[in-house]
Structures are given as C-alpha cells and as structure tokens.
Amino acid sequence: MLTLQITKQAKQQEWKIILAIAQNNGLPLPIIHNLKKKLIAKKLRQKSLTTTTQQTKNWVTFSYYGPLTQKNN
C-alpha cells in the first residue's frame, strides 16, 4: 500500500481493508497503526539517504588460497 503508485483514495480504501482484516483476526489496532508509522518512517529515511548521498563503487582485489592449494607442497 505504501510503495504502490496508487491514488490517495485507493490508499485510504486499502488501509480500511487492512484494518478490517486485522480486526477480524483479533489483532489490536494500535499495533497495525504503529507498523504503518514505522513503514512510512523507513520509506522516508531511505528516500532521504538516496537523495543526499552518492555512493562510489570501489573495486578491491584479494587473493584466496584454499586448503587444496596449500596441500600441494
């Protein structure tokens, strides 16, 4: 619901459906509201991190000598 590109009305309808399902399954509604808040905060954090920082990719070479190559003495 939070990551889909849907209209505001569709998001509200989807949220009502989620709340109804949670209530029918016996889940406390504050838990569902807290989960939504956490997901929104995570989405905003990721969005701000990607816009503010540019990552550079550096390649590093390393050598691996496994046990089979060491036994050939």
KEKE-3310 file (N, C-alpha, C; in steps of 0.2 Angstrom, whole numbers, plus 5000, padded with zeros to 4 digits):
npx = (5004:5010:5020:5016:5011:4997:4981:4976:4964:4962:4973:4967:4956:4962:4969:4958:4953:4964:4964:4951:4953:4963:4957:4947:4954:4958:4969:4976:4972:4981:4993:4994:4993:5005:5014:5012:5016:5030:5034:5031:5041:5053:5052:5053:5066:5074:5072:5077:5091:5095:5094:5103:5116:5129:5135:5150:5158:5170:5182:5190:5204:5208:5217:5214:5219:5215:5213:5216:5226:5236:5240:5248:5262)
npy = (4994:5006:5008:5007:5015:5022:5031:5043:5041:5027:5022:5025:5017:5005:5005:5004:4992:4984:4987:4981:4968:4965:4968:4958:4947:4947:4956:4969:4986:4997:4991:4989:5002:5007:4999:5004:5017:5015:5009:5020:5029:5022:5022:5036:5038:5030:5037:5049:5046:5041:5052:5062:5056:5051:5036:5029:5017:5006:4995:4981:4970:4954:4940:4922:4908:4892:4877:4866:4871:4874:4861:4856:4855)
npz = (5000:5004:4995:4983:4967:4968:4969:4981:4986:4984:4992:5004:5004:5004:5016:5025:5022:5026:5040:5043:5041:5050:5062:5061:5063:5076:5080:5089:5085:5088:5086:5072:5067:5073:5065:5052:5054:5056:5044:5035:5041:5038:5024:5021:5027:5019:5006:5009:5011:4999:4991:4997:4998:4988:4982:4979:4970:4973:4968:4975:4975:4980:4987:4987:4995:4996:5005:4997:4988:4997:5001:4991:4992)
capx = (5000:5014:5025:5012:5009:4990:4979:4975:4958:4964:4976:4963:4952:4966:4970:4952:4953:4969:4961:4946:4956:4967:4952:4943:4959:4959:4975:4975:4973:4987:4999:4994:4995:5012:5018:5011:5021:5037:5035:5032:5047:5058:5052:5056:5073:5078:5072:5082:5098:5097:5095:5108:5122:5130:5139:5155:5159:5177:5184:5196:5206:5210:5219:5212:5222:5211:5216:5219:5232:5241:5242:5252:5269)
capy = (5000:5012:5008:5007:5021:5022:5037:5044:5037:5020:5021:5025:5011:4999:5005:5002:4984:4981:4987:4977:4961:4964:4967:4951:4942:4948:4960:4976:4991:5001:4988:4990:5009:5008:4996:5009:5023:5013:5008:5027:5032:5019:5024:5042:5038:5028:5042:5055:5044:5041:5059:5066:5053:5047:5031:5027:5010:5004:4988:4978:4963:4950:4933:4917:4902:4887:4871:4862:4874:4873:4854:4854:4856)
capz = (5000:5004:4990:4976:4964:4968:4971:4988:4988:4984:4998:5010:5004:5005:5023:5028:5021:5031:5047:5044:5041:5056:5067:5061:5065:5083:5081:5091:5080:5089:5083:5065:5066:5074:5060:5047:5055:5055:5037:5032:5043:5034:5017:5021:5028:5013:5001:5010:5011:4992:4988:4999:4997:4982:4984:4974:4970:4973:4967:4979:4974:4986:4985:4992:4995:4999:5008:4992:4985:5002:5001:4985:4994)
cpx = (5004:5019:5022:5011:5001:4988:4977:4969:4959:4968:4972:4958:4956:4968:4964:4951:4958:4967:4956:4948:4960:4962:4948:4948:4961:4966:4973:4976:4979:4993:5000:4996:5002:5016:5017:5016:5028:5038:5036:5039:5053:5058:5055:5064:5077:5078:5077:5089:5100:5098:5101:5115:5123:5136:5144:5157:5167:5178:5190:5197:5209:5212:5216:5216:5219:5215:5219:5225:5238:5244:5247:5260:5273)
cpy = (5006:5013:5008:5014:5021:5029:5037:5040:5030:5018:5020:5019:5005:4999:5003:4994:4981:4981:4982:4970:4960:4964:4961:4946:4943:4952:4967:4981:4995:4998:4989:4997:5010:5005:5001:5015:5021:5012:5015:5030:5029:5021:5031:5042:5036:5033:5047:5053:5044:5047:5063:5063:5050:5042:5030:5020:5009:4997:4986:4971:4960:4943:4928:4911:4897:4882:4867:4865:4874:4866:4852:4855:4850)
cpz = (5000:4998:4983:4974:4963:4970:4978:4990:4988:4990:5004:5010:5006:5013:5027:5028:5026:5038:5048:5045:5048:5062:5067:5063:5072:5085:5084:5086:5081:5086:5076:5063:5067:5068:5054:5048:5054:5048:5034:5034:5039:5027:5017:5022:5022:5007:5003:5010:5003:4989:4990:4998:4991:4983:4978:4975:4969:4972:4971:4977:4980:4983:4990:4990:4999:5002:5003:4989:4990:5003:4996:4986:4992)
residu = (MET:LEU:THR:LEU:GLN:ILE:THR:LYS:GLN:ALA:LYS:GLN:GLN:GLU:TRP:LYS:ILE:ILE:LEU:ALA:ILE:ALA:GLN:ASN:ASN:GLY:LEU:PRO:LEU:PRO:ILE:ILE:HIS:ASN:LEU:LYS:LYS:LYS:LEU:ILE:ALA:LYS:LYS:LEU:ARG:GLN:LYS:SER:LEU:THR:THR:THR:THR:GLN:GLN:THR:LYS:ASN:TRP:VAL:THR:PHE:SER:TYR:TYR:GLY:PRO:LEU:THR:GLN:LYS:ASN:ASN)
# end
